Amino acid sequence: MPALSSTMTEGKIVSWIKTEGEKLAKGESVVVVESDKADMDVETFYDGYLAAIVVGEGETAPVGAAIGLLAETEAEIEEAKNKAASKPYSSAVVPSPPPATSSPAPAIAQPSPAAAASDGPRKTVATPHAKKLAKQHKVDIGSVAGTGPFGRITASDVEAAAGIAPTVTPPPPPPPAAGAPAPTAKATTTSSPPLLPDASIVPFTAMQSAVSKNMIESLSVPTFRVGYPVNTDALDALYEKVKPKGVTMTALLAKAAGMALAQHPVVNASCKDGKSFSYNSNINVAVAVAINGGLITPVLQDADKLDLYLLSQKWKELVGKARSKQLQPHEYNSGTFTLSNLGMFGVDRFDAILPPGQGAIMAVGASKPTVVADKDGFFSVKNKMLVNVTADHRIVYGADLAAFLQTFAKIVENPDSLTL
Amino acid sequence: MQSAFSLSFSQSSLTLPNRPLCSSNASPRNLRREAFGFSPSKQLTSCRFQVKSRRIEVSAAAGGNGAPSNKSFDYDLVIIGAGVGGHGAALHAVEKGLKTAIIEGDVVGGTCVNRGCVPSKALLAVSGRMRELQNEHHMKSFGLQVSAAGYDRQGVADHANNLATKIRNNLTNSMKALGVDILTGFGSVLGPQKVKYGKDNIITAKDIIIATGSVPFVPKGIEVDGKTVITSDHALKLESVPDWIAIVGSGYIGLEFSDVYTALGSEVTFIEALDQLMPGFDPEISKLAQRVLINPRKIDYHTGVFASKITPAKDGRPVMIELIDAKTKEPKDTLEVDAALIATGRAPFTNGLGLENINVATQRGFIPVDERMRVIDGNGKLVPNLYCIGDANGKLMLAHAASAQGISVVEQVTGRDHVLNHLTIPAACFTHPEISMVGLTEPQAREKAEKEGFKVSIAKTSFKANTKALAENEGEGLAKMIYRPDNGEILGVHIFGLHAADLIHEASNAIALGTRIQDIKLAVHAHPTLSEVVDELFKAAKVESPASTTPQSVKATV
């Protein structure tokens, strides 16, 4: 099993290109091995016959273990086969030069470990698309970690660094050489249930594919949710007053959230690499908007700093652009916190999925008149809105989130500060 | 049996017809009395003349290719090289009644059919469709919905291979059917009017055309392994689609390959020695082409640099390319990519042709010729009966130029003088959108105008003004015509847009026939068609001269 990268400890056999008994010529590819980074063809350094396959397709073996036996002559194939049968993982590791007489040579040749990372400081190598994206999203290409082959910086690395969802997926690589036509729902390998009659298949648009990709990525983030009831009587009164001036509820909530985030910066941070806090210097509140066929999150930059009226105006512009699909990338991917409101449908509470690259998302329900009891036992009816925040527990802890929500509720319940 | 034929006159040597007169009872009718100048008094008995026999190596195929008109040669015309140039010459020669043979040492069809035009256009057809299907925005604008389009590399490669095979067979059959003798073996010139092919087959021909073509040029320092460092020959087999490929050279070959590779999902880096990409094109066109073909695609570039050393990928290392500044030769950068394609031009294939036997020296590999394609020897004299056409002479390395040169040569050997005007030969680059041109570029036209003292005007039109282009949502394009406003002569036409390669011919025909703009501007074009783009150019031109009352052509100056 060759070491295909400096970080590889074990590899999986993707497929054997040559079969048992086949003749091998020096330099020919014999097997395809999957490393932690990519699938690589492994060539043989010797002529001979592939006498026995020790590690089959789909199986894994540690780096250095024998995955197959190569016999120099046809006569030795039998011997090699017996050897393979008796010792599944032979401990013969390093490829020794072919022995003088008849004993078959051990493990298939291994390419020397990719010297990439061990060469000392490497210059940054970035693909053309990566460079273009870096320029577009104003990312310093030198600071991006490269995860492509040979450590190069790829487009998706830059997108991850910029905190944006990769948009259109590149053309899919050609299917493996099997050449079978696309399987129908009844494929033996996949486990998807068969389609019901009259079901119709509508492929994803690029936006829908992007949403789907983001949602799947979010599965790898450990999240938790905290809910909070907020009394909105005062907010509603304020809304009535400022509505004629063009202020929307969205702007009010975004500003309130922005102001609360200013006091709780960890909720405005994100965890980009799994081992550090990335505090953001700006508070950019992205607000989820449903547009026909999809979902997009235009961003209100510096939501804490701009005044309410300016924020509302900006919001109107952004929504217009979103509806006509003219949002620029920085207008939808620069968010540090997201606000999602389903109150207009009458939803009382829901929990949102955390978008990748952010620390928290706030889901807001409808404000409904609710019977509340105070500590003296008197009933009254107040407008209550249920707010639910989903946060990344790698950086935001329970107490942080609860404190944030407490602040948020206080701002909303004393909304005069919003008009400042 | 001795020839018992007594002549009763004592003239000097008799020129006898080269026909055996063998008949025991030769009747007087068989004799040409005029030739012999006497009347036989007695009947002739057996008589046999010595017939100078020639060993004809090949079996002449049936058809129009009859016996050579000049009996002392095996063939009237022998062509060395069965590529596009040779094929064009051969067909025309047979049409003119010449007994023709064509020698091929590798595969019929040469570069164009097997390693050039044909497979590359097949791949470009695939890449064009791939690009269109993947352009979500484009499809949406039609109201179409296409799920993720994908491709099977082997299928694409097969399309190109099958097409090459088909065309190769068509070419071979067309020559066979017309009676051209196809001789297999490497051909070389042994001496004047004498050609050798294969091991040791020697034939004589009244005229010889060398049409041996060219091969991809690989600069020194570049190690080609056919897998990770390749030339166009390997690339057209499409054995793999690399993630990231560096293309050395941004001429039309490099440009077309960048179109193919980016459509199939690769990223491309151009390495260009000159300071501008696409140096051969009109600058305005290349600026627009760069905006459309390079900037929005996953392509970046390094200009003003040479790739001084390229090592193929091995031992887990990627392909390493060392770049040096083109002028100062200082090391500039090192690229690490998955593959490198060498597209730095083509070198003539003229080694081993026996040119030294006729005292012809090549210049950088090219065979020197005059404007009639006649070969010039080491002393500057024309070598009689020897011509060279196509890439081997380096005049204009395009397939159709080769066949045009071949036809020109055949015209000359059959008695009609012909000089091919290369300025009337169009050229095209089959990217998406296509680029085509004929005649001079704007800087060249202005230079000529300065020297000869005339004014130059430019007419331009955008494809956005064309209904058909807009219907296809392909309004991105530009057509431009450089002309003389005083007499309406067309100096050059350049088109960048959908089907540009097909549209250029109206202009190239006009230039070839010397048609002036004022005479052609009223010609009607069907609507709505893309040809109206060219019509717009003619209509937009302002010419001082009036239209001629009767259709006339002015011979275009070379």
Contacts between the chains, C-beta under 8 A, distances in Angstrom:
chain1	res1	chain2	res2	distance
A	4	B	316	6.7
A	40	B	316	7.9
A	111	B	315	5.7
A	111	B	316	5.1
A	112	B	315	5.2
A	112	B	316	6.5
A	113	B	316	7.0
A	114	B	316	4.0
A	114	B	317	7.4
A	115	B	316	7.2
A	115	B	317	7.0
A	116	B	316	7.7
A	116	B	317	8.0
A	123	B	334	7.6
A	125	B	335	7.8
A	125	B	336	5.1
A	127	B	243	7.6
A	127	B	244	5.3
A	127	B	267	4.8
A	127	B	298	7.4
A	128	B	244	7.5
A	128	B	267	4.6
A	128	B	268	6.5
A	128	B	269	5.7
A	128	B	298	5.1
A	128	B	299	5.5
A	128	B	300	3.8
A	129	B	267	5.3
A	129	B	298	3.9
A	131	B	300	5.7
A	132	B	298	7.2
A	132	B	300	7.2
A	148	B	243	7.7
A	149	B	243	6.9
A	149	B	318	7.1
A	149	B	338	7.1
A	150	B	317	7.4
A	150	B	318	4.9
A	150	B	336	6.0
A	152	B	244	7.6
A	152	B	336	7.0
A	155	B	298	7.7
A	168	B	136	6.6
A	169	B	148	7.3
A	170	B	265	5.5
A	171	B	130	7.0
A	171	B	134	5.9
A	171	B	148	7.7
A	171	B	149	7.0
A	171	B	150	6.6
A	171	B	151	7.4
A	171	B	263	7.9
A	171	B	264	6.9
A	171	B	265	4.3
A	172	B	148	6.2
A	172	B	150	4.8
A	173	B	265	6.9
A	174	B	150	7.0
A	174	B	151	6.0
A	174	B	152	5.4
A	174	B	153	4.5
A	174	B	154	7.9
A	174	B	241	7.4
A	175	B	150	7.3
A	175	B	152	6.7
A	177	B	154	7.4
A	179	B	152	7.0
A	179	B	154	7.3
A	202	B	145	7.8
A	203	B	145	7.1
A	203	B	146	8.0
A	203	B	147	3.3
A	203	B	148	6.9
A	204	B	147	7.9
A	205	B	136	7.1
A	205	B	145	7.7
A	206	B	136	5.1
